[in-house]
Amino acid sequence: MFTAMVSAEAEAEILAELRRLRARVPQLTGALAASADGLVLAQDSAATEAESVAALTAAALGVAQRLSDCTGQGGFRELLVRGEHGYVATYAAGDAAVLTLIAEPRVNVGRLHLEARRSSLRITELIAHSLGRRGPGRLPPAGEAGPAS
């Protein structure tokens, strides 16, 4: 239902944002935007099964949200998993979507967070715009997604 409500134009813009993010962080091997319930919105990865990653992200998101709430840390913002062969990082993109990234072990994690936070804000804006929930002012250009949170 959620993906049907996001316009084809928004899906194309989200994909373009994922590609820009991968250009800014060359150690990324995959990027995926999905609804919080695990439906793929856009992906930029050849090696990863997007549907499986989106479904697993939704499951991890549920656990991360409960953990954050239970410990009094507030709403979910991001989750970082470090494996033997690299990182999987998930960032909230508003209330309804997430950005999941797969990165090589040599990635600069600080840079990863900085760039991913900017992209998650941009994706949040694109989804809100597509669903007709635009806030005050116009949608900023892609290079001006705003400050990292």
Backbone torsions as a table, in degrees:
resi	resn	phi	psi	omega
1	MET	NA	-45.4	-176.9
2	PHE	-61.7	-48.4	-176.7
3	THR	-66.1	-30.0	178.1
4	ALA	-67.1	-24.9	-178.4
5	MET	-84.2	-18.4	178.8
6	VAL	-86.7	127.9	-175.9
7	SER	-67.3	158.7	176.0
8	ALA	-61.5	-34.5	177.7
9	GLU	-63.2	-43.3	179.2
10	ALA	-64.9	-40.9	177.7
11	GLU	-60.0	-42.1	178.5
12	ALA	-64.9	-40.1	178.5
13	GLU	-67.3	-38.1	177.7
14	ILE	-64.1	-44.2	177.1
15	LEU	-60.8	-41.9	177.8
16	ALA	-61.5	-38.8	177.7
17	GLU	-65.5	-40.8	177.1
18	LEU	-61.4	-39.9	179.1
19	ARG	-67.6	-39.4	176.7
20	ARG	-64.5	-40.5	178.5
21	LEU	-61.7	-44.9	179.1
22	ARG	-64.6	-31.0	176.7
23	ALA	-70.1	-35.7	-179.9
24	ARG	-76.2	-27.9	179.8
25	VAL	-125.2	86.4	-173.8
26	PRO	-63.1	-18.3	179.8
27	GLN	-79.3	-0.5	175.3
28	LEU	-76.0	132.8	176.9
29	THR	-106.0	-7.8	177.8
30	GLY	-165.4	150.4	177.8
31	ALA	-144.9	137.1	-175.8
32	LEU	-144.0	133.5	170.5
33	ALA	-111.1	132.3	-177.3
34	ALA	-141.5	158.5	172.5
35	SER	-71.4	159.1	-179.1
36	ALA	-63.3	-19.5	177.7
37	ASP	-94.6	9.4	170.1
38	GLY	95.9	17.7	177.3
39	LEU	-96.9	130.9	-177.5
40	VAL	-68.6	129.2	173.4
41	LEU	-97.0	-43.1	178.8
42	ALA	-163.5	151.7	177.4
43	GLN	-143.2	149.1	174.3
44	ASP	-134.0	81.6	-178.5
45	SER	-165.3	135.7	178.3
46	ALA	-93.1	-30.6	-170.3
47	ALA	-91.1	-17.5	-171.4
48	THR	-101.1	141.1	173.6
49	GLU	-80.0	105.1	-172.1
50	ALA	-60.8	-43.6	-177.0
51	GLU	-63.4	-41.1	178.8
52	SER	-65.5	-43.7	179.4
53	VAL	-64.6	-41.4	179.1
54	ALA	-63.2	-42.1	179.4
55	ALA	-66.2	-43.2	178.1
56	LEU	-66.4	-36.5	176.5
57	THR	-62.0	-42.0	179.0
58	ALA	-61.9	-40.9	178.3
59	ALA	-65.6	-45.8	178.8
60	ALA	-63.8	-36.9	178.9
61	LEU	-60.7	-43.2	178.3
62	GLY	-59.8	-44.7	178.3
63	VAL	-66.1	-44.9	-179.2
64	ALA	-62.8	-39.6	177.9
65	GLN	-63.7	-44.1	179.1
66	ARG	-64.8	-43.2	179.6
67	LEU	-61.9	-45.2	179.4
68	SER	-62.1	-45.0	178.5
69	ASP	-64.8	-47.8	-176.0
70	CYS	-61.4	-33.0	-178.4
71	THR	-93.3	3.6	177.2
72	GLY	75.1	23.9	-177.6
73	GLN	-93.0	1.4	178.1
74	GLY	87.4	-164.5	-176.8
75	GLY	-68.6	154.2	-179.6
76	PHE	-62.9	136.2	175.0
77	ARG	-119.9	-52.2	-177.2
78	GLU	-160.0	159.7	-179.2
79	LEU	-139.6	132.1	179.6
80	LEU	-124.0	126.4	177.2
81	VAL	-117.5	128.4	178.0
82	ARG	-110.2	119.5	177.4
83	GLY	-108.3	178.2	-179.7
84	GLU	-61.1	-29.3	-174.0
85	HIS	-112.3	13.3	177.3
86	GLY	142.8	-158.9	-172.3
87	TYR	-121.5	150.8	165.9
88	VAL	-124.5	124.0	-177.9
89	ALA	-126.1	135.4	178.9
90	THR	-124.2	134.3	-177.0
91	TYR	-127.0	138.4	174.8
92	ALA	-64.6	138.4	173.4
93	ALA	-124.4	75.8	-173.1
94	GLY	78.6	-161.8	-179.6
95	ASP	-86.2	-18.7	-169.4
96	ALA	-110.8	-4.0	-174.9
97	ALA	-145.2	165.1	178.0
98	VAL	-138.6	156.0	174.6
99	LEU	-114.6	122.0	178.2
100	THR	-117.8	131.3	-176.8
101	LEU	-123.6	144.4	175.3
102	ILE	-117.0	128.1	-173.6
103	ALA	-132.8	152.0	175.7
104	GLU	-66.0	158.0	-179.0
105	PRO	-64.8	-20.6	-178.3
106	ARG	-88.2	5.6	-179.6
107	VAL	-63.6	144.0	172.4
108	ASN	-78.9	109.1	-173.7
109	VAL	-63.5	-36.0	177.1
110	GLY	-62.3	-44.4	177.5
111	ARG	-65.0	-41.0	177.0
112	LEU	-56.4	-49.3	179.3
113	HIS	-61.3	-47.2	-178.7
114	LEU	-57.0	-52.7	-176.8
115	GLU	-69.8	-38.5	-179.6
116	ALA	-67.5	-37.7	177.9
117	ARG	-63.3	-40.8	176.9
118	ARG	-62.9	-45.2	-179.8
119	SER	-67.2	-36.7	179.6
120	SER	-65.9	-34.9	174.9
121	LEU	-64.6	-43.5	179.6
122	ARG	-63.0	-43.4	179.1
123	ILE	-64.0	-40.4	175.8
124	THR	-57.1	-46.0	-180.0
125	GLU	-64.5	-41.5	179.8
126	LEU	-63.8	-41.9	179.4
127	ILE	-66.9	-46.0	179.5
128	ALA	-60.4	-42.8	178.7
129	HIS	-62.0	-44.3	-179.6
130	SER	-63.1	-35.9	-179.0
131	LEU	-87.6	3.2	177.0
132	GLY	78.9	24.5	-179.6
133	ARG	-110.9	38.4	-178.5
134	ARG	-65.7	134.1	178.4
135	GLY	-81.7	-166.6	179.5
136	PRO	-63.2	143.8	178.7
137	GLY	83.6	-178.1	-178.0
138	ARG	-95.3	165.9	175.1
139	LEU	-69.0	124.2	-177.0
140	PRO	-69.9	153.9	175.9
141	PRO	-61.1	159.3	-174.2
142	ALA	-54.6	-36.7	-178.8
143	GLY	-78.1	-3.0	-176.2
144	GLU	-124.5	53.4	-176.3
145	ALA	-72.0	-7.1	178.3
146	GLY	102.1	176.9	-177.4
147	PRO	-72.0	152.2	175.5
148	ALA	-71.4	142.1	178.7
149	SER	-95.1	NA	NA
